[in-house]
């Protein structure tokens, strides 16, 4: 597969210096930028899917007129935390 380039971006010198300080041994600024972009794209996809699931759940709750109170949710979460701590 043929590679392509992304547009160059202008940044403040402080940001470039910070990026260069963040480099690992034998890592280039280009590789850091590529890794960061891949990570961001993955995060954005997960975020979009999370929002989509939430919207579907809200629509289902409206259609079924079935809701769970915040108090019940927090109680269930507290129980899960307590159970996890016991293990």
C-alpha positions as CSV (number, residue, x, y, z in Angstrom):
1,X,0.0,0.0,0.0
2,X,1.3,3.4,-0.9
3,X,1.7,5.9,1.9
4,X,0.6,9.5,1.9
5,X,1.3,12.6,3.9
6,X,-0.8,14.6,6.2
7,X,-0.9,18.4,6.1
8,X,1.9,20.1,8.0
9,X,0.7,22.0,11.0
10,X,2.0,25.1,12.6
11,X,2.5,25.0,16.4
12,X,4.0,27.2,19.0
13,X,7.6,26.5,19.7
14,X,6.8,25.5,23.3
15,X,4.5,22.7,22.0
16,X,7.2,21.4,19.6
17,X,9.7,21.4,22.4
18,X,7.3,19.6,24.7
19,X,6.7,17.0,22.0
20,X,10.4,16.5,21.5
21,X,10.9,16.0,25.2
22,X,8.2,13.4,25.2
23,X,10.1,11.3,22.6
24,X,11.2,7.8,23.6
25,X,14.7,6.6,22.6
26,X,15.0,6.1,18.8
27,X,11.5,7.6,18.3
28,X,11.0,10.4,15.8
29,X,8.6,13.3,16.0
30,X,6.9,11.9,12.9
31,X,6.4,8.5,14.6
32,X,5.1,10.2,17.7
33,X,2.6,12.2,15.6
34,X,1.5,9.0,13.7
35,X,1.0,7.1,17.0
36,X,-0.9,9.9,18.5
37,X,-3.2,10.2,15.5
38,X,-3.8,6.4,15.6
39,X,-4.6,6.6,19.3
40,X,-6.9,9.6,18.8
41,X,-8.8,7.9,16.0
42,X,-9.3,4.8,18.1
43,X,-10.5,6.9,21.0
44,X,-12.9,8.8,18.8
45,X,-14.3,5.6,17.4
46,X,-14.9,4.2,20.9
47,X,-16.4,7.5,22.0
48,X,-18.8,7.5,19.0
49,X,-19.8,3.9,19.7
50,X,-20.4,4.8,23.4
51,X,-22.6,7.7,22.5
52,X,-24.5,5.6,19.9
53,X,-25.2,2.9,22.5
54,X,-26.4,5.5,25.0
55,X,-28.8,7.0,22.4
56,X,-30.1,3.6,21.5
57,X,-30.6,2.8,25.2
58,X,-32.5,6.1,25.7
59,X,-34.7,5.4,22.7
60,X,-35.5,1.9,24.0
61,X,-36.3,3.2,27.5
62,X,-38.7,5.8,25.9
63,X,-40.4,3.1,23.8
64,X,-40.7,0.7,26.7
65,X,-41.3,3.4,29.3
66,X,-38.8,1.5,31.4
67,X,-36.4,3.6,33.5
68,X,-34.0,2.9,36.3
69,X,-33.6,5.5,39.0
70,X,-30.2,7.0,39.7
71,X,-30.5,5.8,43.3
72,X,-30.9,2.2,42.1
73,X,-28.0,2.5,39.7
74,X,-25.7,3.9,42.5
75,X,-26.8,1.2,44.9
76,X,-25.9,-1.5,42.3
77,X,-22.6,0.1,41.7
78,X,-21.8,0.3,45.4
79,X,-22.7,-3.4,45.7
80,X,-20.3,-4.3,42.8
81,X,-17.5,-2.2,44.4
82,X,-18.1,-4.0,47.7
83,X,-18.0,-7.4,46.1
84,X,-14.8,-6.5,44.1
85,X,-13.1,-5.4,47.4
86,X,-14.0,-8.7,49.1
87,X,-12.3,-10.6,46.3
